């Protein structure tokens, strides 16, 4: 933020990265936008539909209610083998969310 950026993205969650979403929300809320935090490996690639729904819901509950400028997305790129079903569950869960 000291560099004058307007936002950050990726925010890889453990174990892929080290971003604890609650901490990130506390630190940047109202100052810059944030994008990401869905684990592209454990959740999207290897997770089942329930894992995707649960993880996306948790992320939205953590950041979607309180963070001005939050965009839910994969923490980084989506691997080609990710199932269409998992992507649809992520999108549908996000669309059903009410902040």
Secondary structure by P-SEA (a helix, b strand, c coil): ccccccccccccccccccccaaaaaacccccbbbbbccccccccccccaaaaaaaaaaaaaacccccccccccccccccccccaaaaaaaaaaaaaccc
